[in-house]
């Protein structure tokens, strides 16, 4: 059973940057397609970025060009570098497996973009 712990969130001004981390324990995630999800207040959780085992990436249009997902299989970790943050990026960010099956959800990390 894989346990996920997200960290790195916080309060940042518009235009600022944050780097989120996701540490996995219990089993290797190296073969999984891993993703970062965002849940804005009152909205459903949405997938904003995913990374394949070989390192290829895909992004939602809303974050393309601003966010970068990466992984370190040796550390069993996934990261999300977020630049040029906007107020609409506010939400709780979670990582999870996109394929083959999702793991249990972690507690997420809160990102608030506000002046």
N, C-alpha and C positions, 0 to 999 in steps of 0.2 A: 504494500500500500504506500503510495507516494504522498508525502506531506509537503505542502507549498507554503512558503512564508514570503510575503511581499514587503518591501521597505523602500524608503527614499522619498516618499511624498512630503508635501508641506504647502505652505502659503508662498506664492510667488506673484510678482507683478506681471502684468501683460508684457510680452516680449522677452520674458525671462526663460530660464532653462531649469530642468530637473532631470536627474537620472534615477530611474527606478530599478530595483533589483528584485529578483525572484530566486530564492534558494529552495531547491528540491532535496528531499531526503527520503530514504526508505527503498528507493530503487532508481536505476539510471533512467534519465529522460532523453538519452542521446538519440534514440530512434524516433522519438515523437516529434510531430509538428507541434511546436509550442506557440502560444499566442498571448497577447495582452488584450484584455477586455476593459471597457470603461462603462460604468453605470452612473449616469448623471441623475441628479435629483428628480424623482418622479418618472424616470424613463427606464426602459428595459436595458439590460446589459448588451453591449455591442462589441464586436470584435474589431479592434482598430489596427492590429498588426500581427503578422504570423511569420514564423521562420521555420524552414524545413531542416531536416537533419543535415543536409549538405551545405546549408548556409543561405540558400535563396530566401528572398523575403517578399512579402506582399503587404500592402497598406490600404486602409480605407481612404477614399478620396479626401476626407476631411482632415487627415493628418499627413498626407503624402507630401514629401519635401521638407517636413518639419520634424518628424519622428523617425528614429532609427532603432530597429530591434536587432539584438545580437545575442549570441549564446556562447557559453564556455562549457563544453561537454566535460572537460577535466574537473571543473568545479561543480558540475551539475546545476548550472545556473543560467538564467535568461535575464536580459537587461532591456530597458527602454530609455533611450536618450530622447528627451523632449525639448525642442528649441522653439523659439518664437511662439511661446505659449499665449493662448487666447482665453478670454473668460469662458467661452463655450467648451474648453477642455476640462473644466471643473468636473470632478466626479471621483468615485472610488475606482481605483485601478486594480485589476486582478490578473494574475497569469494562470494559465491552465493548458492542458493538452487539447489541441484541436483534432488530432488524429493519433492513434486509432480511436481512443475513447477518452473522455475527460476524466480527470481525477476529482477528488473532493475539493471544494473551493476553499481557499485560504481566507484570511480575514480582510485582505485587500489593504491598500494604502491610499489615504485621502490626498487628492491634489486639488488645491483651491487657487484659482487664478483671479486676482482682484487687486485693484489699486487702493 
